[in-house]
């Protein structure tokens, strides 16, 4: 440990006395980890693994418990030996030895007295170092080690062949713990760290030099085996740093350092094969730099239709905070873009201009990436299959929160649908059929639903704002057909796995379940979905919906209740890239606007044909079609982590 102090001298003679600082130089040698031990024999419960697993150690003090030690078998084959193996060749400085330390050691004398030390780099050819005598342990707890010098031998294996013990009577031998210390002659502490992700692409590599190294051979490339075999590109450097040059984004590299000193023996120490993966993308806009202050607000960089009066987009919120701070992909903010294509010009677009123009082709970049999240579509019908999404606390209590696709019905009738699947937001997430007096949240209703994990259930509210009741058959899961029949004011329910053989819903006493709920005509009949979870949205896929009776009109969709159930009308998203010469090209995405989760939209730069990607001047993000506008819907998009680069998976 060294101590130092700096005194600042102020002319002509005033001295400001500094504090005393200190630092400690590194150890001469360090313990080797992950050592394995084998022995010619062992006593039950006292195997050689105890010598290298720190059992019985508290700091450097060992216990006197036999279970924490190694002891050869009584009558075991002679000579008795124990062998240690490392993960690679080390330059060995010394061994810390805790001899056999059982409480009766002074009587039994199992502790090793004399042993022959041999070493090897391959486990086949052995060299004898010599014989050593190990001090006798005291047979008491808190026993500290003795040291055996190894003199800097290069070895991957060390073998102790025991010549004698301290008792001198029985050929049975023991040790408590062995710890090998090595001189750090191999390279260590690489930068980037081994297996690092998102490493910089500047190619600046460094490491902690082996202590005796005079020069360094650095092998580098993308082929691990070539680096390991020493056939990769190699360069000798004088210092413990290496410039690999500009690297490719999203690429895994391997490297190995061989420490060289021709004046030493051995003259070469080979390091491990290290790896790192460069970051996939260079940031174009991660949305983190915007604030609520004038001049740095998000809508002052991303110009929307509200600002320029050309389209239906609104970037950011009307009141601070202007960026989204809850729905984010990474960091603390994302960019909210509201689109409204209901009115002319039937598209919505935000644009950002770069000054100076940006080069998106550096470091092997071939992809534009942005993360997008929308809201699910409320209701999509495609070839007889209906997909509905909903949040909401439940269809229960005195008022409901759910999504309802409906028609009107007068008089008797029935509705049937097959619930194909339902996303698990709660075991009582529901999808099925319903008859309802009104679209008010507290309306009278009767439903028959398939839940996610609680079976099929018929529920009803006989009076507006009243309490609800139900009859349930547990153990029934989707896919399942459900059918609700109205005859006068009486409702019954049936379920089926194939839509042909129907089973009546029954009460717990075995009678057919039915309920009487008086409703005036016309009523609403349709499909109902709720997540039974105000913090999550479920998706139900249904098919084969059919209504009998005097039902009329097209399917309409309503959000019942006051729980938030955000949805987006389906629309195509587009990205347009424009260069400094005004040439532009566009890529589209048909599904991202209705994704309830963050999705990464990866666009090959080759999609932007004719655009000079070395001079990108503007980036447009839009919903709908600017070139072929068609009246559409509205919704909210969230954009985050826009960048260009090269995907690590190549996709």
LUMTORBA-33123 format. One line per field, with one value per residue (C-alpha): residue in three letters; x negated, y, z negated. Coordinates in nm, 3 decimals. Layout:
BEGIN
res = (ALA;...) .
x = (X;...) .
y = (Y;...) .
z = (Z;...) .
! end
This chain:
BEGIN
res = (UNK;UNK;UNK;UNK;UNK;UNK;UNK;UNK;UNK;UNK;UNK;UNK;UNK;UNK;UNK;UNK;UNK;UNK;UNK;UNK;UNK;UNK;UNK;UNK;UNK;UNK;UNK;UNK;UNK;UNK;UNK;UNK;UNK;UNK;UNK;UNK;UNK;UNK;UNK;UNK;UNK;UNK;UNK;UNK;UNK;UNK;UNK;UNK;UNK;UNK;UNK;UNK;UNK;UNK;UNK;UNK;UNK;UNK;UNK;UNK;UNK;UNK;UNK;UNK;UNK;UNK;UNK;UNK;UNK;UNK;UNK;UNK;UNK;UNK;UNK;UNK;UNK;UNK;UNK;UNK;UNK;UNK;UNK;UNK;UNK;UNK;UNK;UNK;UNK;UNK;UNK;UNK;UNK;UNK;UNK;UNK;UNK;UNK;UNK;UNK;UNK;UNK;UNK;UNK;UNK;UNK;UNK;UNK;UNK;UNK;UNK;UNK;UNK;UNK;UNK;UNK;UNK;UNK;UNK;UNK;UNK;UNK;UNK;UNK;UNK;UNK;UNK;UNK;UNK;UNK;UNK;UNK;UNK;UNK;UNK;UNK;UNK;UNK;UNK;UNK;UNK;UNK;UNK;UNK;UNK;UNK;UNK;UNK;UNK;UNK;UNK;UNK;UNK;UNK;UNK;UNK;UNK;UNK;UNK;UNK;UNK;UNK;UNK;UNK;UNK;UNK;UNK;UNK;UNK;UNK;UNK;UNK;UNK;UNK;UNK;UNK;UNK;UNK;UNK;UNK;UNK;UNK;UNK;UNK;UNK;UNK;UNK;UNK;UNK;UNK;UNK;UNK;UNK;UNK;UNK;UNK;UNK;UNK;UNK;UNK;UNK;UNK;UNK;UNK;UNK;UNK;UNK;UNK;UNK;UNK;UNK;UNK;UNK;UNK;UNK;UNK;UNK;UNK;UNK;UNK;UNK;UNK;UNK;UNK;UNK;UNK;UNK;UNK;UNK;UNK;UNK;UNK;UNK;UNK;UNK;UNK;UNK;UNK;UNK;UNK;UNK;UNK;UNK;UNK;UNK;UNK;UNK;UNK;UNK;UNK;UNK;UNK;UNK;UNK;UNK;UNK;UNK;UNK;UNK;UNK;UNK;UNK;UNK;UNK;UNK;UNK;UNK;UNK;UNK;UNK;UNK;UNK;UNK;UNK;UNK;UNK;UNK;UNK;UNK;UNK;UNK;UNK;UNK;UNK;UNK;UNK;UNK;UNK;UNK;UNK;UNK;UNK;UNK;UNK;UNK;UNK;UNK;UNK;UNK;UNK;UNK;UNK;UNK;UNK;UNK;UNK;UNK;UNK;UNK;UNK;UNK;UNK;UNK;UNK;UNK;UNK;UNK;UNK;UNK;UNK;UNK;UNK;UNK;UNK;UNK;UNK;UNK;UNK;UNK;UNK;UNK;UNK;UNK;UNK;UNK;UNK;UNK;UNK;UNK;UNK;UNK;UNK;UNK;UNK;UNK;UNK;UNK;UNK;UNK;UNK;UNK;UNK;UNK;UNK;UNK;UNK;UNK;UNK;UNK;UNK;UNK;UNK;UNK;UNK;UNK;UNK;UNK;UNK;UNK;UNK;UNK;UNK;UNK;UNK;UNK;UNK;UNK;UNK;UNK;UNK;UNK;UNK;UNK;UNK;UNK;UNK;UNK;UNK;UNK;UNK;UNK;UNK;UNK;UNK;UNK;UNK;UNK;UNK;UNK;UNK;UNK;UNK;UNK;UNK;UNK;UNK;UNK;UNK;UNK;UNK;UNK;UNK;UNK;UNK;UNK;UNK;UNK;UNK;UNK;UNK;UNK;UNK;UNK;UNK;UNK;UNK;UNK;UNK;UNK;UNK;UNK;UNK;UNK;UNK;UNK;UNK;UNK;UNK;UNK;UNK;UNK;UNK;UNK;UNK;UNK;UNK;UNK;UNK;UNK;UNK;UNK;UNK;UNK;UNK;UNK;UNK;UNK;UNK;UNK;UNK;UNK;UNK;UNK;UNK;UNK;UNK;UNK;UNK;UNK;UNK;UNK;UNK;UNK;UNK;UNK;UNK;UNK;UNK;UNK;UNK;UNK;UNK;UNK;UNK;UNK;UNK;UNK;UNK;UNK;UNK;UNK;UNK;UNK;UNK;UNK;UNK;UNK;UNK;UNK;UNK;UNK;UNK;UNK;UNK;UNK;UNK;UNK;UNK;UNK;UNK;UNK;UNK;UNK;UNK;UNK;UNK;UNK;UNK;UNK;UNK;UNK;UNK;UNK;UNK;UNK;UNK;UNK;UNK;UNK;UNK;UNK;UNK;UNK;UNK;UNK;UNK;UNK;UNK;UNK;UNK;UNK;UNK;UNK;UNK;UNK;UNK;UNK;UNK;UNK;UNK;UNK;UNK;UNK;UNK;UNK;UNK;UNK;UNK;UNK;UNK;UNK;UNK;UNK;UNK;UNK;UNK;UNK;UNK;UNK;UNK;UNK;UNK;UNK;UNK;UNK;UNK;UNK;UNK;UNK;UNK;UNK;UNK;UNK;UNK;UNK;UNK;UNK;UNK;UNK;UNK;UNK;UNK;UNK;UNK;UNK;UNK;UNK;UNK;UNK;UNK;UNK;UNK;UNK;UNK;UNK;UNK;UNK;UNK;UNK;UNK;UNK;UNK;UNK;UNK;UNK;UNK;UNK;UNK;UNK;UNK;UNK;UNK;UNK;UNK;UNK;UNK;UNK;UNK;UNK;UNK;UNK;UNK;UNK;UNK;UNK;UNK;UNK;UNK;UNK;UNK;UNK;UNK;UNK;UNK;UNK;UNK;UNK;UNK;UNK;UNK;UNK) .
x = (0.000;-0.129;-0.033;-0.056;0.038;0.045;-0.003;0.103;-0.135;0.005;-0.256;-0.450;-0.448;-0.096;-0.062;0.274;0.216;0.390;0.546;0.349;0.455;0.364;0.369;0.271;0.085;0.216;0.137;-0.154;0.066;0.435;0.646;0.746;1.121;1.306;1.048;1.151;1.001;0.982;0.819;0.707;0.966;1.193;1.366;1.748;1.868;1.512;1.448;1.176;1.427;1.404;1.049;1.160;1.513;1.427;1.633;1.544;1.376;1.469;1.238;0.901;0.992;1.088;1.314;1.225;1.519;1.425;1.718;1.544;1.226;1.086;0.971;0.848;1.023;0.912;0.736;0.734;0.492;0.137;-0.031;0.238;0.257;0.473;0.481;0.596;0.707;0.750;0.943;0.618;0.244;0.143;-0.187;-0.170;-0.317;-0.228;0.023;0.209;0.250;0.483;0.373;0.612;0.754;0.990;1.023;0.826;0.550;0.292;0.387;0.475;0.216;0.400;0.252;0.006;-0.355;-0.552;-0.429;-0.582;-0.465;-0.430;-0.286;-0.175;-0.038;0.160;0.223;0.003;-0.358;-0.450;-0.744;-0.851;-0.894;-1.015;-0.906;-0.749;-0.675;-0.346;-0.314;-0.083;0.256;0.352;0.683;0.865;1.115;0.998;0.692;0.510;0.306;-0.059;-0.222;-0.412;-0.614;-0.583;-0.831;-0.631;-0.586;-0.351;-0.084;0.274;0.254;0.085;0.055;-0.039;-0.156;-0.161;-0.468;-0.378;-0.141;-0.203;-0.071;-0.308;-0.088;0.207;0.172;0.467;0.421;0.617;0.621;0.869;0.836;0.600;0.587;0.363;0.240;0.118;-0.079;0.141;-0.066;0.237;0.446;0.754;1.032;1.118;1.300;1.559;1.630;1.652;1.994;2.087;2.387;2.435;2.061;1.939;1.845;1.526;1.315;1.119;1.022;0.818;0.733;0.520;0.180;0.021;-0.241;-0.544;-0.427;-0.670;-0.434;-0.086;0.044;0.410;0.628;0.956;1.250;1.605;1.507;1.465;1.287;1.036;0.959;0.925;0.700;0.484;0.568;0.763;0.610;0.334;0.143;-0.134;-0.107;-0.332;-0.059;0.249;0.486;0.586;0.766;0.987;1.110;1.472;1.694;2.027;2.342;2.521;2.225;2.058;1.680;1.425;1.074;0.784;0.467;0.143;-0.108;-0.468;-0.805;-1.091;-1.314;-1.081;-1.006;-0.751;-0.768;-0.400;-0.083;0.238;0.556;0.916;1.130;1.343;1.647;1.872;2.164;2.183;2.499;2.760;2.874;2.753;3.010;3.205;3.450;3.503;3.759;3.565;3.439;3.772;3.896;4.200;4.006;4.063;3.814;3.763;4.117;4.175;4.420;4.163;3.934;4.196;4.427;4.788;5.104;5.229;4.923;4.905;5.276;5.218;5.344;5.515;5.218;5.147;4.803;4.786;5.054;5.232;5.103;4.774;4.625;4.635;4.456;4.598;4.433;4.617;4.648;4.278;4.060;3.740;3.621;3.874;4.067;4.233;4.397;4.779;4.928;5.304;5.435;5.775;5.857;6.232;6.215;6.027;5.744;5.797;5.437;5.231;4.859;4.575;4.242;3.893;3.619;3.249;2.988;2.735;2.857;2.779;2.581;2.770;2.521;2.231;2.097;2.281;2.626;2.898;3.216;3.437;3.596;3.870;4.081;4.456;4.749;5.113;5.438;5.631;5.921;6.256;6.423;6.293;6.501;6.318;6.480;6.710;6.453;6.502;6.215;6.317;6.108;6.217;6.100;6.341;6.384;6.665;7.023;7.149;7.229;7.474;7.308;7.102;6.778;6.734;6.755;7.078;7.139;7.514;7.827;8.187;8.429;8.806;8.982;8.848;8.515;8.172;7.807;7.524;7.148;6.835;6.578;6.256;6.011;5.981;5.666;5.605;5.643;5.837;5.996;6.326;6.243;6.557;6.668;7.008;7.363;7.601;7.953;7.974;8.250;8.038;7.683;7.672;7.408;7.669;7.917;8.105;7.930;7.886;7.560;7.418;7.040;6.728;6.480;6.106;6.073;6.403;6.623;6.942;7.185;7.528;7.553;7.837;7.943;8.325;8.359;8.173;7.887;7.974;7.757;7.662;7.700;7.561;7.556;7.218;7.073;6.705;6.443;6.567;6.299;6.267;6.314;6.682;7.017;7.255;7.625;7.875;8.249;8.523;8.884;9.109;8.924;8.758;8.397;8.213;7.858;7.685;7.324;7.158;6.812;6.922;7.229;7.446;7.490;7.606;7.599;7.841;7.682;7.801;7.829;7.636;7.942;7.947;8.246;8.218;8.104;8.329;8.399;8.684;8.590;8.866;8.752;8.959;8.915;8.697;8.396;8.031;7.881;7.515;7.162;7.005;6.640;6.477;6.126;6.239;5.924;5.921;5.544;5.546;5.718;5.837;5.891;6.167;6.184;6.533;6.696;7.029;7.242;7.610;7.925;8.278;8.600;8.687;8.334;8.244;7.973;7.598;7.362;7.280;7.017;7.048;6.819;7.035;6.938;6.680;6.362;6.100;6.108;5.885;5.907;5.768;5.951;5.749;5.519;5.191;4.883;4.620;4.265;4.133;3.763;3.658;3.303;3.150;3.233;3.603;3.620;3.847;3.965;4.220;4.261;4.591;4.708;5.065;5.095;4.887;5.161;5.380;5.106;5.163;4.796;4.476;4.366;4.038;4.087;3.767;3.753;3.472;3.301;3.321;3.695;3.616;3.523;3.384;3.319;2.963;2.937;2.605;2.795;3.130;3.304;3.658;3.842;4.223;4.437;4.799;5.130;5.344;5.217;5.090;5.080;5.418;5.618;5.941;6.175;6.086;6.092;5.897;5.671;5.351;5.002;4.689;4.344;4.011;3.646;3.605;3.267;3.076;2.840;2.800;3.006;2.786;3.004;2.978;3.358) .
y = (0.000;0.343;0.678;1.019;1.379;1.698;2.037;2.336;2.630;2.981;3.250;3.364;3.115;3.001;2.620;2.446;2.101;1.824;1.500;1.177;0.938;0.574;0.289;-0.075;-0.243;-0.565;-0.902;-1.096;-1.398;-1.485;-1.791;-2.015;-2.075;-2.384;-2.640;-3.007;-3.274;-3.653;-3.907;-4.267;-4.336;-4.162;-4.235;-4.217;-3.857;-3.723;-3.694;-3.495;-3.227;-3.101;-2.983;-2.728;-2.623;-2.411;-2.637;-2.567;-2.236;-1.904;-1.659;-1.837;-2.027;-2.394;-2.600;-2.918;-3.112;-3.425;-3.383;-3.073;-3.263;-3.535;-3.867;-4.164;-4.496;-4.738;-5.011;-4.804;-4.877;-4.753;-4.523;-4.275;-3.976;-3.675;-3.482;-3.130;-3.004;-2.643;-2.507;-2.409;-2.380;-2.138;-2.008;-2.141;-1.937;-2.139;-2.361;-2.273;-2.597;-2.675;-3.019;-3.274;-3.100;-3.340;-3.295;-3.619;-3.529;-3.533;-3.897;-4.026;-3.838;-3.868;-3.539;-3.560;-3.525;-3.582;-3.582;-3.584;-3.298;-3.357;-3.131;-3.152;-2.932;-3.213;-3.477;-3.729;-3.616;-3.543;-3.359;-3.410;-3.088;-3.260;-3.367;-3.132;-3.163;-3.021;-2.891;-3.080;-2.924;-2.842;-3.031;-2.715;-2.485;-2.163;-2.333;-2.115;-2.242;-2.299;-2.219;-2.439;-2.257;-2.380;-2.143;-2.030;-2.368;-2.384;-2.646;-2.746;-3.050;-3.100;-3.434;-3.507;-3.863;-3.915;-4.065;-4.050;-3.913;-3.764;-4.070;-4.312;-4.614;-4.656;-4.591;-4.350;-3.984;-3.663;-3.295;-3.016;-2.766;-2.683;-2.347;-2.278;-1.925;-1.824;-1.532;-1.332;-1.376;-1.422;-1.139;-1.045;-0.789;-0.735;-0.430;-0.477;-0.733;-1.094;-1.172;-0.803;-0.686;-0.343;-0.292;0.022;-0.004;0.203;-0.114;0.007;-0.302;-0.315;-0.558;-0.598;-0.713;-1.031;-0.934;-1.056;-0.965;-0.777;-0.777;-0.898;-1.101;-1.022;-1.257;-1.106;-1.201;-1.330;-1.700;-1.831;-2.147;-1.956;-1.730;-2.028;-2.214;-1.909;-1.896;-1.570;-1.235;-1.156;-0.841;-0.786;-0.474;-0.326;-0.201;-0.367;-0.208;-0.287;-0.093;-0.334;-0.056;0.033;-0.262;-0.375;-0.312;-0.615;-0.848;-1.092;-1.073;-1.301;-1.216;-1.368;-1.218;-1.415;-1.260;-1.292;-1.256;-1.431;-1.383;-1.581;-1.951;-2.028;-1.741;-1.747;-1.733;-1.779;-1.609;-1.719;-1.655;-1.352;-1.227;-0.926;-0.822;-0.471;-0.268;-0.329;0.027;0.385;0.613;0.842;0.944;0.763;1.028;1.086;1.437;1.619;1.824;2.032;2.355;2.587;2.507;2.140;2.005;1.694;1.857;2.128;1.865;1.628;1.857;1.735;1.819;2.036;2.256;2.273;2.224;1.956;1.633;1.470;1.400;1.538;1.473;1.485;1.578;1.910;1.963;1.881;1.630;1.640;1.306;0.974;0.864;0.544;0.352;0.333;0.074;0.179;0.480;0.721;0.856;0.760;0.973;0.969;1.034;1.065;0.985;1.088;0.989;1.043;1.379;1.503;1.464;1.111;1.058;1.157;1.229;1.369;1.473;1.542;1.725;1.655;1.928;1.835;1.539;1.200;0.906;0.584;0.353;0.355;0.042;-0.199;-0.057;-0.218;-0.170;0.107;0.011;0.167;0.035;0.084;0.022;0.093;-0.021;-0.330;-0.303;-0.326;-0.556;-0.723;-0.961;-1.168;-1.455;-1.564;-1.514;-1.232;-1.092;-0.867;-0.697;-0.551;-0.439;-0.365;-0.477;-0.724;-0.779;-0.799;-0.603;-0.316;-0.182;-0.336;-0.262;-0.458;-0.446;-0.537;-0.616;-0.608;-0.606;-0.552;-0.838;-0.831;-1.121;-1.473;-1.575;-1.720;-1.645;-1.894;-1.857;-2.066;-1.916;-2.027;-1.868;-1.607;-1.435;-1.495;-1.168;-1.332;-1.673;-1.489;-1.312;-1.366;-1.404;-1.518;-1.414;-1.168;-1.024;-0.676;-0.424;-0.116;0.004;0.161;0.016;-0.082;-0.238;-0.563;-0.847;-1.220;-1.365;-1.707;-1.697;-1.908;-1.788;-1.833;-2.065;-2.090;-2.284;-2.170;-1.947;-1.791;-1.462;-1.213;-0.882;-0.887;-0.519;-0.212;-0.129;-0.442;-0.727;-1.018;-1.395;-1.687;-2.060;-2.210;-2.537;-2.553;-2.741;-2.637;-2.466;-2.305;-2.384;-2.418;-2.334;-2.133;-2.069;-1.842;-1.873;-1.621;-1.738;-1.471;-1.355;-1.693;-1.759;-2.092;-2.181;-2.471;-2.553;-2.788;-2.894;-2.941;-2.720;-3.027;-3.217;-2.967;-2.994;-2.798;-2.583;-2.720;-2.603;-2.773;-2.987;-3.124;-2.927;-2.731;-2.378;-2.093;-1.738;-1.493;-1.137;-0.914;-0.691;-0.476;-0.508;-0.443;-0.576;-0.588;-0.926;-0.988;-1.079;-0.968;-0.962;-0.838;-0.884;-0.882;-0.674;-0.295;-0.299;-0.544;-0.607;-0.951;-1.073;-1.318;-1.503;-1.631;-1.790;-1.914;-1.646;-1.689;-1.516;-1.652;-1.456;-1.106;-0.964;-0.680;-0.439;-0.470;-0.545;-0.237;-0.210;-0.025;0.020;-0.025;0.132;0.390;0.180;0.282;0.052;0.222;0.094;0.185;0.168;-0.053;0.142;0.101;0.274;0.415;0.545;0.779;0.863;1.166;1.264;1.608;1.608;1.558;1.194;0.985;0.626;0.468;0.143;0.028;-0.189;-0.321;-0.450;-0.246;0.012;-0.247;-0.416;-0.393;-0.474;-0.310;-0.446;-0.378;-0.271;-0.353;-0.208;-0.309;0.004;-0.155;-0.076;0.292;0.260;0.572;0.752;0.858;0.705;0.881;1.210;1.157;1.490;1.404;1.120;1.093;0.869;0.832;0.645;0.579;0.658;0.994;0.894;0.714;0.853;0.680;0.779;0.579;0.581;0.718;0.604;0.657;0.536;0.528;0.544;0.478;0.396;0.489;0.385;0.248;-0.047;-0.417;-0.678;-0.924;-1.214;-1.101;-1.073) .
z = (0.000;0.096;-0.052;0.111;0.055;0.255;0.092;0.297;0.264;0.299;0.360;0.187;-0.101;-0.185;-0.180;-0.160;-0.302;-0.112;-0.231;-0.247;0.027;0.068;0.316;0.308;0.592;0.737;0.583;0.724;0.790;0.787;0.696;0.987;1.011;1.135;1.028;1.034;0.814;0.848;0.616;0.615;0.343;0.097;-0.229;-0.205;-0.235;-0.222;0.151;0.329;0.431;0.072;0.145;0.406;0.306;-0.001;-0.226;-0.587;-0.506;-0.664;-0.499;-0.522;-0.840;-0.810;-1.032;-1.217;-1.070;-0.876;-0.638;-0.500;-0.407;-0.182;-0.326;-0.125;-0.170;-0.439;-0.244;0.075;0.360;0.305;0.369;0.281;0.513;0.576;0.904;0.983;1.325;1.445;1.741;1.918;1.865;1.589;1.459;1.104;0.822;0.512;0.337;0.020;-0.175;-0.463;-0.587;-0.738;-1.044;-1.219;-1.594;-1.655;-1.408;-1.687;-1.753;-1.404;-1.203;-0.867;-0.750;-0.462;-0.573;-0.252;0.107;0.454;0.677;1.053;1.321;1.683;1.958;2.125;1.856;2.042;2.012;1.650;1.495;1.135;0.942;0.625;0.281;0.028;-0.342;-0.463;-0.820;-1.053;-1.120;-1.481;-1.481;-1.585;-1.419;-1.250;-1.103;-0.848;-0.551;-0.478;-0.145;0.098;0.365;0.722;0.882;1.183;1.353;1.652;1.591;1.649;1.421;1.083;0.907;0.548;0.480;0.108;-0.049;-0.420;-0.680;-1.022;-1.206;-1.038;-1.102;-0.865;-0.489;-0.495;-0.409;-0.426;-0.332;-0.408;-0.122;0.165;0.340;0.640;0.714;1.059;1.198;1.441;1.757;1.983;2.128;1.926;1.883;2.250;2.380;2.512;2.242;2.349;2.500;2.486;2.687;2.845;2.870;3.049;3.417;3.392;3.358;3.054;2.854;2.535;2.257;1.947;2.062;1.933;1.676;1.871;2.223;2.447;2.747;2.835;3.129;3.193;3.398;3.514;3.735;3.763;3.772;3.419;3.523;3.734;3.439;3.205;3.451;3.516;3.888;3.870;3.959;3.708;3.619;3.366;3.151;2.884;2.650;2.504;2.752;3.107;3.379;3.575;3.803;3.874;3.793;3.934;3.734;3.587;3.636;3.397;3.384;3.221;3.106;2.920;2.776;2.752;2.513;2.635;2.459;2.637;2.334;2.105;2.076;2.198;2.445;2.546;2.339;2.536;2.420;2.443;2.748;2.667;2.855;2.882;3.100;3.236;3.188;3.453;3.513;3.519;3.358;3.588;3.317;2.987;2.878;2.553;2.631;2.635;2.341;2.257;2.303;2.596;2.872;2.779;2.794;2.999;3.242;3.320;3.476;3.614;3.811;3.815;4.006;3.723;3.772;4.151;4.224;4.489;4.330;4.033;3.801;3.455;3.302;2.925;2.677;2.647;2.294;2.126;2.110;2.490;2.542;2.422;2.096;2.009;2.336;2.432;2.600;2.426;2.234;2.091;2.391;2.717;2.986;2.997;3.340;3.371;3.717;3.853;4.208;4.177;4.349;4.654;4.749;4.600;4.489;4.185;4.187;3.974;4.117;3.986;4.172;4.113;4.123;4.244;4.450;4.295;4.434;4.363;4.536;4.288;4.113;4.339;4.269;4.481;4.274;4.139;3.807;3.600;3.317;3.355;3.128;3.202;3.050;3.153;3.391;3.213;3.466;3.782;3.991;4.251;4.439;4.161;3.884;3.639;3.431;3.144;2.877;2.547;2.207;1.922;1.564;1.646;1.757;1.403;1.088;1.146;1.465;1.744;1.931;2.253;2.632;2.810;3.178;3.224;3.435;3.327;3.258;3.220;3.051;3.012;3.156;3.092;3.153;3.187;3.236;3.206;2.968;3.133;2.889;2.617;2.488;2.118;1.931;1.648;1.590;1.624;1.950;2.157;2.517;2.637;2.718;2.556;2.564;2.412;2.352;2.427;2.484;2.139;1.906;1.645;1.889;1.838;2.021;2.060;2.194;2.256;2.272;2.291;2.030;2.055;1.759;1.571;1.811;1.986;1.804;1.852;1.667;1.636;1.484;1.450;1.357;1.480;1.240;1.046;0.927;1.150;1.124;1.322;1.390;1.481;1.609;1.518;1.719;2.065;2.275;2.617;2.895;2.807;2.964;2.744;2.810;2.637;2.705;2.621;2.603;2.462;2.154;2.090;2.186;2.213;2.310;2.485;2.575;2.821;2.937;3.301;3.343;3.404;3.077;2.816;2.438;2.222;1.954;1.621;1.264;0.987;0.909;1.265;1.390;1.715;1.642;1.752;1.648;1.697;1.788;1.920;2.208;2.441;2.816;2.997;2.806;2.902;2.993;3.064;2.958;2.631;2.518;2.196;2.059;1.695;1.645;1.679;1.738;2.030;2.360;2.462;2.817;2.904;3.234;3.321;3.624;3.754;3.596;3.681;3.557;3.591;3.556;3.668;3.655;3.886;3.987;4.026;3.742;3.540;3.268;2.937;2.639;2.332;2.000;1.898;1.864;2.124;2.426;2.685;3.042;3.380;3.707;3.942;4.170;4.351;4.214;4.442;4.421;4.690;4.720;4.922;5.018;5.054;5.425;5.354;5.465;5.243;5.196;4.964;4.769;4.614;4.326;4.328;3.970;3.723;3.658;3.487;3.284;2.910;2.849;2.965;3.302;3.475;3.834;4.020;4.370;4.608;4.734;5.077;5.061;5.112;5.476;5.638;5.310;5.225;4.878;4.823;4.815;4.640;4.593;4.477;4.307;4.323;4.100;4.208;4.188;4.492;4.843;4.956;5.323;5.333;5.041;4.941;4.660;4.354;3.975;3.684;3.405;3.208;3.292;3.077;3.237;3.065;3.132;3.497;3.635;3.931;3.920;3.973;3.781;3.594;3.708;4.068;4.091) .
! end
